[in-house]
Amino acid sequence: MTKTAKVIVVGAGPVGSVAAWRLAEMGVDVILLEAHPDCPEDLRASTLHPPTLEMLNEFGIVDDLIDMGLKAPVYQYRNRQSGETFAFDLTELQDMTDYPYRLQCEQFKLARLLTAKLADHPNGEVLFSRRVLTVEQDGSGVTLKVETTRDIETYRADFVIACDGAGSTVRKWLNTGFEGFTYPEKFVTFSTTRPLEDYFENLAFVNYVADPDEWMVLLKVPSVWRVLVPAHDGDDGYIVSDEKKREVFQHLINDPEVVTEHRTIYRVHQRVAESYFTDRIILAGDAAHLNNPLGGFGMNSGIHDVWNLTDRLRNVLLSGGDHIAPLQKYERQRQGVMRAFVQAQTIKNKKALEDKDADGQKRYQQELTDILADDTRRRDYLLGQAMFQSRALEASID
């Protein structure tokens, strides 16, 4: 028996869950497939920017997310050697948004909230432990072969949205190029309940710490502090070892015996798919683009992808018109934003934190000083880092 829907979304992370829920709310029959037995408890993405919260307010879930997260109106750039701190306050944007802050809320909380709602929706179905094996499309739709714990199932849809992550099976079946590069070093995150705010004066919930020897990000989520550092040397076993942990916390707070809750290692990429769709199969989120996490743009960009896309698919499905032109516009807008803003900004953010040139560090600190002292420049900077400028750029692309 073949299971059918107007749209099948592959991947029940935050991006896929938003896509599936919004389509269901639009009156589109949708099936959401996830390879794992539940939404994976991935700790990497945890920042929701103001425009994303404005989108999610359409679902009536922002209060739930706030209850599960932490409001972070202030974020800081710190210089580890000089001790200087530069604080940026998003409450300056309260004249243009009801959410003048970053919300620190782990991505799996959003995904699980929406998949639970989708399971009870008359237009939606969520199926876990479903791993896509093959993808074939023809002039009228897409057929998927999907592995379960017991057998192989067949699915058929008018359109498929691939939100199945960096290693997207769907993208591989399309043989779509994934242009860009992978950083030579890996990143590792140590999570701890130790109150790091006790060790630093006025520590914000989000902190980017520049250091030519070992830059880092200190980020608070409700249950833990997350300490992200680069790992240039050693195999994976060493990178998450007690020895490495002791080295990091000795350097950070002069206490190597900090207890950690999680130790997560991952490769970091800057890549963009050469095409965001092939006829009736569309890429979104990490399946379409990857960037380093400095700025918290990755998950938000994926949600912005499917916000754009679901509007276009709804119109196609309701009107019965041609789908190529709307999907071409989706690709122009979202791929354009990724290349012109997100990729460029995240690369710049990383370079600023790790710059080994003393003069380069001084120039960066002077730039931050000048931005903070100038009302116009500071507002423009906040609009960029809060992703309002990327939204404006998207709207400007025809």
Summary of the structure (lengths in Angstrom):
residues: 398
radius of gyration: 21.4
end to end distance: 42.3
largest distance: 66.6
contacts: 1375
relative contact order: 0.16
helix: 41%
strand: 27%
